[in-house]
Amino acid sequence: MSENLKRLTGQGVSIWLDDISRERLRSGNLAALVRDKQVTGVTSNPTIFASALSKGDAYDDQLRDLTVRGVDVGEAVRAITTYDIRWAADVLRPVFDATDGVDGRVSIEVDPRLATDTAEKTVAEARALWWLVDRPNVHIKIPATVEGLPAITQALAEGISVNVTLIFSLERYRAVMDAWLSGLEKAKAAGLDLSKIESVASFFVSRFDTEIDKRLEKIGTPEALALRGKAAIANARLAFAAYEEVMASDRWQALKAAGAHPQRPLWASTGVKNPDYPVTMYVDQLVTSGTVNTMPEKTLDATAEHGSIDGDTVRSGYTEAWDTMAALKQVGIDYDDVVRALEEEGVEKFVASWTELLGTLESELEKAR
């Protein structure tokens, strides 16, 4: 087992894998990663499922059955994805039991086409997935759009564990934490066991650098170019500072006393997009207790081989983070415009991925006929 991964988990960071496939499950690969590489959770998205469906023969039997039954593509996609999520949840169940339900989690996403629709539709979708998977260690992924916030509250209020996704801005992250607290307060008022309701908040990292670096290169001054690759780490560190403020609040302390678990920050999109950057930079520089880092397998392997895990690298970086944000503003970066563009792009990409998944599945169903 990698000493680097041991050190990372020793610092209080949970390692989750940002990938799932039927082949990974049936080959025992996921179980091996849990056993050998400290993996304690799994996140998924439509792009991951589309890729899995287009490779190999792992889905052939189920595709033939779905074809015989004459199901539509919407039912087919739910049958296939929830099957994989259930399987992964069963693989991770020992981790779930050993950590009192904190880790051992597997995430599945609501239809991203609902991201800007009514909260009622998103909650109905979250309920459907919660019932279909029917495992206590599933997370239902709900996007942190303005329209998604009340859905997050309602899902949690009903006892559904939630992975809040697509968080880019500090302001929106605070709104997410407020929605989470409101959901737990409603659950408590309804007499639910708060210790059974788990949540993470997925704060996106590498996409932030990608967008800001593009703008810095357009500005082109030495001062601007010197800031490339610094914005995402600064943004994430300040998000954790906001989290610590909420954890110190009377509102949270009352819920904690009633048995609630914290909504851990989850560093998402931690695979570097710029090949000039160290592969493990979004792991090495975001180490702090009580967080999750969900990694593509390439990043996981790189961290195991040559990660630089040397103590907490978040709390010690608050001053540097504020200085970076001030410098970005000074060279002309409009933070509000950046996060607006990233959220819009994020929703569009998720919808495009969902459309790709449906198209891939239609093609595979046609082959199976």
Helices and strands as residue ranges (DSSP letters): H 3-10, E 13-17, H 22-26, H 29-36, E 39-42, H 46-53, H 60-69, H 73-91, H 93-98, E 105-109, G 112-114, H 119-133, E 138-143, H 148-157, E 162-167, H 170-189, G 194-196, E 199-204, H 206-219, H 222-225, H 231-247, H 250-257, E 264-268, H 281-284, E 291-295, H 297-306, G 315-317, H 318-330, H 335-368
